[in-house]
Amino acid sequence: MENETLDLFVQAGRKRGKILISACLLGTPCRYDGKSKACPWIAKLTKYYDLIPVCPETMGGLKTPRDPAEIQEGRIRTQKGRDVTDNYQDGAYWALAAGKFKNVSLAILKENSPSCGVHFIHDGSFSGKLIPGEGVTAAKLRKNGFHLIDEEESKTLLEVLEKENGK
């Protein structure tokens, strides 16, 4: 994580700022497999921020559970071959709209997701292999001036804030 990005998140935490966050990280069972990816440390961030949960995939009209999807040659296809690119683009639009409406410019997103991957996404082969890249929503948010971190980087953020506050 860049120092500038960490500084922006820390400053927002000092002022009880707002952060857009992947809803699955808060425990919402909205992932393709009908589960969440709740991170215990994420709940502690509510001491410092107002968290605004979004799930771009469901906001784009996809149901839960749903077939896994990966980015293939600029399109997003399910493992069964269905093109769901429009759903992902719609979800990215609505996540951006939520962020702008709430005057947010920071987001914590679920790494490896075709929507929310900040640094890595799956390679499109459905083999579990990861490659450097961004999900559709992450790319849209970044293009519109958002600063992004993934769930693992949010651990570092929490550590800095807790250290500042003597915890």
PASEBA-1860 file (N, C-alpha, C; in nm, 3 decimals):
! residues 167
1> MENETLDL> 0.085/-0.117/0.000/0.000/0.000/0.000/0.090/0.123/0.000 ~ 0.054/0.219/-0.083/0.130/0.343/-0.091/0.111/0.423/0.038 ~ 0.216/0.493/0.080/0.207/0.574/0.201/0.100/0.682/0.188 ~ 0.087/0.740/0.069/-0.014/0.844/0.047/-0.154/0.788/0.072 ~ -0.180/0.669/0.022/-0.310/0.607/0.040/-0.335/0.578/0.187 ~ -0.237/0.521/0.255/-0.251/0.494/0.398/-0.278/0.624/0.474 ~ -0.206/0.729/0.441/-0.226/0.859/0.508/-0.369/0.910/0.489 ~ -0.423/0.897/0.369/-0.560/0.942/0.344/-0.660/0.864/0.427
9> FVQAGRKR> -0.641/0.733/0.438/-0.730/0.651/0.519/-0.717/0.687/0.667 ~ -0.595/0.706/0.715/-0.573/0.741/0.856/-0.637/0.876/0.887 ~ -0.617/0.973/0.801/-0.678/1.105/0.822/-0.830/1.094/0.830 ~ -0.888/1.016/0.744/-1.034/0.997/0.746/-1.077/0.931/0.877 ~ -0.997/0.838/0.927/-1.030/0.771/1.053/-1.024/0.865/1.171 ~ -0.937/0.961/1.166/-0.928/1.060/1.274/-1.052/1.149/1.279 ~ -1.119/1.164/1.166/-1.237/1.252/1.158/-1.368/1.175/1.145 ~ -1.366/1.048/1.174/-1.484/0.961/1.154/-1.536/0.975/1.011
17> GKILISAC> -1.445/0.954/0.918/-1.481/0.961/0.777/-1.561/0.841/0.732 ~ -1.595/0.842/0.605/-1.675/0.736/0.545/-1.589/0.654/0.451 ~ -1.617/0.525/0.448/-1.548/0.434/0.357/-1.650/0.344/0.290 ~ -1.639/0.331/0.160/-1.715/0.232/0.085/-1.647/0.098/0.110 ~ -1.725/-0.007/0.132/-1.663/-0.136/0.163/-1.742/-0.249/0.099 ~ -1.671/-0.349/0.051/-1.737/-0.468/-0.002/-1.823/-0.531/0.108 ~ -1.950/-0.546/0.080/-2.045/-0.596/0.181/-2.007/-0.734/0.233 ~ -1.947/-0.817/0.150/-1.910/-0.952/0.194/-1.808/-0.948/0.307
25> LLGTPCRY> -1.726/-0.842/0.312/-1.625/-0.830/0.417/-1.687/-0.800/0.552 ~ -1.811/-0.749/0.550/-1.884/-0.721/0.674/-1.973/-0.837/0.717 ~ -1.971/-0.944/0.638/-2.048/-1.062/0.674/-2.176/-1.082/0.595 ~ -2.205/-0.997/0.499/-2.323/-1.015/0.416/-2.300/-1.131/0.321 ~ -2.390/-1.230/0.321/-2.371/-1.346/0.233/-2.414/-1.315/0.089 ~ -2.332/-1.237/0.019/-2.367/-1.192/-0.115/-2.271/-1.241/-0.223 ~ -2.173/-1.324/-0.184/-2.077/-1.374/-0.282/-2.143/-1.475/-0.376 ~ -2.075/-1.508/-0.482/-2.128/-1.601/-0.582/-2.170/-1.734/-0.519
33> DGKSKACP> -2.099/-1.777/-0.413/-2.129/-1.906/-0.350/-2.232/-1.895/-0.238 ~ -2.292/-1.777/-0.223/-2.393/-1.755/-0.120/-2.335/-1.732/0.019 ~ -2.204/-1.716/0.026/-2.137/-1.696/0.155/-2.083/-1.555/0.164 ~ -2.024/-1.525/0.279/-1.955/-1.397/0.297/-1.806/-1.425/0.310 ~ -1.729/-1.321/0.324/-1.585/-1.332/0.353/-1.555/-1.238/0.470 ~ -1.637/-1.251/0.575/-1.625/-1.161/0.690/-1.484/-1.166/0.748 ~ -1.431/-1.049/0.777/-1.299/-1.035/0.837/-1.320/-0.976/0.977 ~ -1.274/-1.045/1.081/-1.301/-0.999/1.217/-1.248/-0.858/1.246
41> WIAKLTKY> -1.138/-0.820/1.185/-1.082/-0.688/1.212/-1.161/-0.576/1.145 ~ -1.234/-0.610/1.039/-1.310/-0.508/0.968/-1.415/-0.445/1.061 ~ -1.480/-0.526/1.144/-1.581/-0.473/1.236/-1.520/-0.368/1.329 ~ -1.393/-0.383/1.362/-1.327/-0.287/1.452/-1.310/-0.150/1.385 ~ -1.314/-0.147/1.253/-1.300/-0.019/1.183/-1.420/0.072/1.207 ~ -1.531/0.016/1.254/-1.648/0.099/1.282/-1.623/0.197/1.397 ~ -1.516/0.176/1.472/-1.479/0.274/1.576/-1.427/0.402/1.513 ~ -1.379/0.393/1.391/-1.312/0.506/1.327/-1.384/0.561/1.204
49> YDLIPVCP> -1.467/0.479/1.142/-1.531/0.517/1.016/-1.678/0.480/1.015 ~ -1.751/0.549/0.931/-1.884/0.503/0.891/-1.861/0.418/0.766 ~ -1.897/0.291/0.774/-1.875/0.199/0.663/-2.002/0.191/0.578 ~ -1.986/0.207/0.450/-2.098/0.204/0.355/-2.083/0.078/0.271 ~ -2.161/-0.027/0.303/-2.145/-0.154/0.230/-2.206/-0.151/0.090 ~ -2.134/-0.209/-0.003/-2.184/-0.226/-0.139/-2.146/-0.366/-0.188 ~ -2.233/-0.423/-0.267/-2.199/-0.545/-0.341/-2.231/-0.515/-0.487 ~ -2.131/-0.476/-0.564/-2.156/-0.439/-0.703/-2.223/-0.549/-0.784
57> ETMGGLKT> -2.194/-0.673/-0.753/-2.251/-0.782/-0.832/-2.402/-0.791/-0.811 ~ -2.447/-0.782/-0.687/-2.593/-0.784/-0.664/-2.655/-0.651/-0.706 ~ -2.582/-0.541/-0.690/-2.633/-0.411/-0.734/-2.650/-0.408/-0.886 ~ -2.575/-0.492/-0.955/-2.585/-0.503/-1.100/-2.689/-0.603/-1.146 ~ -2.763/-0.660/-1.051/-2.874/-0.748/-1.087/-2.845/-0.897/-1.082 ~ -2.730/-0.936/-1.033/-2.700/-1.080/-1.023/-2.754/-1.134/-0.891 ~ -2.801/-1.257/-0.894/-2.858/-1.319/-0.775/-2.750/-1.384/-0.690 ~ -2.787/-1.420/-0.571/-2.698/-1.493/-0.480/-2.771/-1.620/-0.439
65> PRDPAEIQ> -2.712/-1.735/-0.452/-2.583/-1.762/-0.516/-2.593/-1.752/-0.668 ~ -2.478/-1.753/-0.732/-2.470/-1.743/-0.878/-2.348/-1.820/-0.925 ~ -2.341/-1.846/-1.053/-2.225/-1.914/-1.109/-2.101/-1.827/-1.093 ~ -1.985/-1.888/-1.062/-1.863/-1.808/-1.056/-1.835/-1.744/-1.191 ~ -1.775/-1.626/-1.186/-1.743/-1.553/-1.309/-1.599/-1.502/-1.301 ~ -1.536/-1.490/-1.417/-1.400/-1.437/-1.425/-1.388/-1.351/-1.550 ~ -1.290/-1.263/-1.548/-1.264/-1.175/-1.662/-1.185/-1.254/-1.767 ~ -1.239/-1.253/-1.890/-1.176/-1.321/-2.002/-1.174/-1.227/-2.122
73> EGRIRTQK> -1.057/-1.186/-2.162/-1.042/-1.099/-2.279/-1.133/-0.976/-2.273 ~ -1.136/-0.911/-2.158/-1.213/-0.788/-2.142/-1.361/-0.807/-2.116 ~ -1.409/-0.929/-2.115/-1.550/-0.958/-2.086/-1.555/-1.039/-1.957 ~ -1.670/-1.043/-1.894/-1.686/-1.124/-1.773/-1.785/-1.234/-1.805 ~ -1.736/-1.357/-1.788/-1.818/-1.473/-1.822/-1.823/-1.568/-1.703 ~ -1.938/-1.634/-1.692/-1.951/-1.735/-1.588/-1.878/-1.860/-1.632 ~ -1.862/-1.950/-1.539/-1.795/-2.076/-1.570/-1.872/-2.153/-1.677 ~ -2.002/-2.127/-1.687/-2.085/-2.194/-1.789/-2.086/-2.118/-1.921
81> GRDVTDNY> -2.013/-2.004/-1.928/-2.000/-1.931/-2.054/-2.095/-1.813/-2.072 ~ -2.182/-1.787/-1.976/-2.276/-1.675/-1.988/-2.201/-1.542/-1.970 ~ -2.224/-1.448/-2.060/-2.162/-1.316/-2.052/-2.242/-1.231/-1.954 ~ -2.177/-1.189/-1.846/-2.241/-1.107/-1.742/-2.172/-0.971/-1.730 ~ -2.103/-0.932/-1.835/-2.029/-0.806/-1.835/-2.120/-0.688/-1.802 ~ -2.238/-0.682/-1.863/-2.328/-0.568/-1.838/-2.368/-0.560/-1.691 ~ -2.391/-0.675/-1.628/-2.426/-0.675/-1.485/-2.312/-0.617/-1.401 ~ -2.191/-0.656/-1.434/-2.075/-0.607/-1.359/-2.054/-0.458/-1.381
89> QDGAYWAL> -2.073/-0.413/-1.504/-2.058/-0.270/-1.533/-2.168/-0.189/-1.465 ~ -2.290/-0.241/-1.465/-2.399/-0.173/-1.395/-2.370/-0.165/-1.245 ~ -2.323/-0.274/-1.189/-2.290/-0.275/-1.046/-2.180/-0.177/-1.012 ~ -2.080/-0.165/-1.099/-1.972/-0.069/-1.078/-2.028/0.074/-1.081 ~ -2.119/0.098/-1.174/-2.183/0.230/-1.182/-2.256/0.262/-1.051 ~ -2.334/0.167/-1.001/-2.412/0.192/-0.879/-2.323/0.204/-0.756 ~ -2.215/0.131/-0.749/-2.121/0.145/-0.638/-2.057/0.284/-0.642 ~ -2.019/0.329/-0.760/-1.964/0.463/-0.775/-2.068/0.567/-0.736
97> AAGKFKNV> -2.191/0.548/-0.779/-2.298/0.643/-0.745/-2.318/0.651/-0.594 ~ -2.315/0.536/-0.527/-2.329/0.534/-0.381/-2.215/0.610/-0.315 ~ -2.094/0.588/-0.364/-1.979/0.658/-0.309/-1.988/0.809/-0.329 ~ -2.028/0.850/-0.448/-2.040/0.993/-0.475/-2.153/1.055/-0.393 ~ -2.265/0.984/-0.383/-2.379/1.035/-0.306/-2.340/1.057/-0.160 ~ -2.260/0.967/-0.105/-2.217/0.977/0.035/-2.088/1.058/0.050 ~ -2.039/1.116/-0.060/-1.918/1.198/-0.058/-1.797/1.120/-0.005 ~ -1.777/1.003/-0.061/-1.670/0.913/-0.020/-1.565/0.907/-0.131
105> SLAILKEN> -1.439/0.894/-0.093/-1.334/0.876/-0.194/-1.238/0.764/-0.154 ~ -1.277/0.685/-0.053/-1.194/0.575/-0.004/-1.277/0.447/-0.008 ~ -1.212/0.335/-0.041/-1.285/0.208/-0.044/-1.194/0.093/-0.002 ~ -1.253/-0.001/0.071/-1.188/-0.128/0.104/-1.265/-0.235/0.027 ~ -1.196/-0.302/-0.063/-1.262/-0.397/-0.153/-1.202/-0.537/-0.140 ~ -1.285/-0.636/-0.174/-1.247/-0.778/-0.164/-1.152/-0.815/-0.277 ~ -1.030/-0.846/-0.238/-0.927/-0.884/-0.334/-0.967/-1.010/-0.411 ~ -0.918/-1.021/-0.533/-0.933/-1.137/-0.623/-1.068/-1.144/-0.694
113> SPSCGVHF> -1.158/-1.056/-0.663/-1.292/-1.057/-0.721/-1.291/-0.993/-0.860 ~ -1.375/-1.045/-0.953/-1.384/-0.980/-1.084/-1.448/-0.841/-1.075 ~ -1.515/-0.814/-0.964/-1.570/-0.681/-0.939/-1.474/-0.596/-0.857 ~ -1.433/-0.650/-0.744/-1.368/-0.570/-0.641/-1.217/-0.590/-0.629 ~ -1.157/-0.679/-0.703/-1.014/-0.702/-0.691/-0.935/-0.573/-0.706 ~ -0.854/-0.541/-0.607/-0.776/-0.418/-0.606/-0.641/-0.437/-0.675 ~ -0.576/-0.549/-0.646/-0.443/-0.577/-0.702/-0.439/-0.704/-0.787 ~ -0.529/-0.797/-0.757/-0.528/-0.928/-0.824/-0.669/-0.971/-0.861
121> IHDGSFSG> -0.677/-1.046/-0.971/-0.800/-1.109/-1.015/-0.764/-1.250/-1.062 ~ -0.865/-1.335/-1.080/-0.839/-1.468/-1.136/-0.809/-1.455/-1.285 ~ -0.735/-1.549/-1.337/-0.683/-1.538/-1.474/-0.783/-1.569/-1.585 ~ -0.905/-1.607/-1.551/-1.007/-1.634/-1.652/-1.019/-1.781/-1.689 ~ -0.937/-1.866/-1.630/-0.938/-2.008/-1.664/-1.018/-2.092/-1.564 ~ -1.066/-2.029/-1.458/-1.139/-2.098/-1.350/-1.054/-2.206/-1.284 ~ -0.923/-2.182/-1.283/-0.830/-2.279/-1.223/-0.783/-2.235/-1.085 ~ -0.824/-2.115/-1.043/-0.778/-2.061/-0.916/-0.653/-1.977/-0.927
129> KLIPGEGV> -0.595/-1.969/-1.046/-0.471/-1.893/-1.065/-0.503/-1.743/-1.063 ~ -0.420/-1.668/-0.989/-0.435/-1.523/-0.980/-0.332/-1.453/-1.067 ~ -0.372/-1.337/-1.119/-0.283/-1.252/-1.197/-0.299/-1.108/-1.148 ~ -0.198/-1.024/-1.170/-0.216/-0.884/-1.136/-0.328/-0.824/-1.220 ~ -0.412/-0.745/-1.157/-0.522/-0.681/-1.229/-0.626/-0.627/-1.133 ~ -0.722/-0.555/-1.190/-0.829/-0.496/-1.112/-0.964/-0.549/-1.158 ~ -1.056/-0.557/-1.063/-1.194/-0.587/-1.097/-1.260/-0.465/-1.160 ~ -1.377/-0.487/-1.217/-1.450/-0.382/-1.288/-1.482/-0.264/-1.198
137> TAAKLRKN> -1.533/-0.291/-1.079/-1.568/-0.183/-0.986/-1.443/-0.112/-0.936 ~ -1.342/-0.188/-0.900/-1.217/-0.126/-0.853/-1.162/-0.030/-0.959 ~ -1.162/-0.073/-1.084/-1.110/0.012/-1.192/-1.195/0.138/-1.208 ~ -1.326/0.123/-1.201/-1.415/0.239/-1.216/-1.396/0.338/-1.101 ~ -1.387/0.285/-0.978/-1.366/0.373/-0.863/-1.232/0.446/-0.874 ~ -1.127/0.372/-0.907/-0.994/0.433/-0.918/-0.993/0.541/-1.027 ~ -1.055/0.511/-1.141/-1.062/0.608/-1.251/-1.134/0.735/-1.208 ~ -1.223/0.723/-1.111/-1.299/0.838/-1.063/-1.242/0.897/-0.935
145> GFHLIDEE> -1.114/0.870/-0.908/-1.045/0.936/-0.800/-1.049/0.870/-0.664 ~ -1.105/0.751/-0.654/-1.109/0.681/-0.527/-0.972/0.621/-0.495 ~ -0.941/0.614/-0.368/-0.822/0.545/-0.319/-0.869/0.411/-0.266 ~ -0.802/0.304/-0.305/-0.847/0.169/-0.275/-0.743/0.091/-0.197 ~ -0.793/0.009/-0.104/-0.711/-0.092/-0.040/-0.792/-0.221/-0.034 ~ -0.723/-0.332/-0.015/-0.793/-0.460/-0.001/-0.808/-0.494/0.146 ~ -0.871/-0.605/0.174/-0.900/-0.642/0.313/-0.774/-0.666/0.395 ~ -0.669/-0.719/0.334/-0.545/-0.742/0.408/-0.477/-0.610/0.444
153> ESKTLLEV> -0.480/-0.515/0.352/-0.422/-0.384/0.379/-0.499/-0.311/0.488 ~ -0.628/-0.344/0.502/-0.707/-0.279/0.607/-0.659/-0.321/0.746 ~ -0.592/-0.436/0.757/-0.532/-0.475/0.885/-0.426/-0.374/0.927 ~ -0.340/-0.336/0.832/-0.236/-0.237/0.860/-0.299/-0.105/0.901 ~ -0.403/-0.066/0.831/-0.475/0.056/0.864/-0.526/0.052/1.008 ~ -0.590/-0.057/1.046/-0.642/-0.070/1.182/-0.528/-0.063/1.284 ~ -0.417/-0.129/1.255/-0.303/-0.126/1.346/-0.253/0.015/1.370 ~ -0.244/0.095/1.263/-0.197/0.233/1.275/-0.295/0.314/1.361
161> LEKENGK> -0.425/0.300/1.334/-0.525/0.375/1.410/-0.527/0.333/1.556 ~ -0.516/0.203/1.581/-0.517/0.155/1.721/-0.393/0.203/1.795 ~ -0.279/0.205/1.727/-0.155/0.252/1.789/-0.168/0.400/1.825 ~ -0.223/0.478/1.732/-0.245/0.622/1.757/-0.335/0.645/1.879 ~ -0.429/0.555/1.898/-0.528/0.571/2.005/-0.491/0.491/2.129 ~ -0.367/0.440/2.134/-0.318/0.371/2.252/-0.387/0.239/2.283 ~ -0.430/0.170/2.180/-0.498/0.041/2.201/-0.415/-0.074/2.154
END
